[in-house]
Amino acid sequence: MTEQDPDCLFCKFVSGELDTDKVYEDETVLAFADIHPQAPTHILIIPKRHLATLNVFESQDAELAGHLMLTAKRIAAEQQLPGYRVAMNVERAGGQIIFHAHLHMLAGRALSPDLG
């Protein structure tokens, strides 16, 4: 693992400086429960390497981007979720609040197909 931002909240979770309700961890990603859940199951899946937003991903990050999605699939299977939603807010205008790229995984209730 490389590159962390010492001022980033999520990097502090990765480094162990701050505790979080960890759901899953491997060499490249960390997943934990959102502290302000929008559904009964709301998990954030983050790369361990600090990437502020999806817009800074490069072609060499394609495997990492896919791994974030496959991690959501793995967590859903482990938690026996019948269905779930994954979303990533990008930049402030897209609803991003914490500038460390992260995938939201929501489940545990019927989710409306209307994303607007």
C-alpha positions, 0 to 999 in steps of 0.5 A: 500500500502506498500514498495516504493523506495524513489529513484524510479521515478515511486514510486514518481508518486505513492506517489504524489511527482511528477505529471504524466498524470494519466489515472487510479488509484485504491488501487494497481495500477496506470496507466499513459501516457508514456512521450516517446510514441511509439504509439498514445496511450501508457500507463504504468500500474504499481503496487503501491508497488515497485517491480523492475522487473517481476523477483522479483514477487513471487507466492503471487503476482499472483493476482497483475500480473493478475490485471495489465492485467485486468487494461489494458483491463479496460482502453481499454474499457473505451477509446473504443480502437478496439485493443491494445498490452500489453508488459513488458520489463524484466531486462536490456537485455529485454529492461527494463530502469526503474526498477519498473515493468510496463506493456506497453499498446499500441494502436491507430495505426495498430501494426505489428504482428512482435515483433522481 
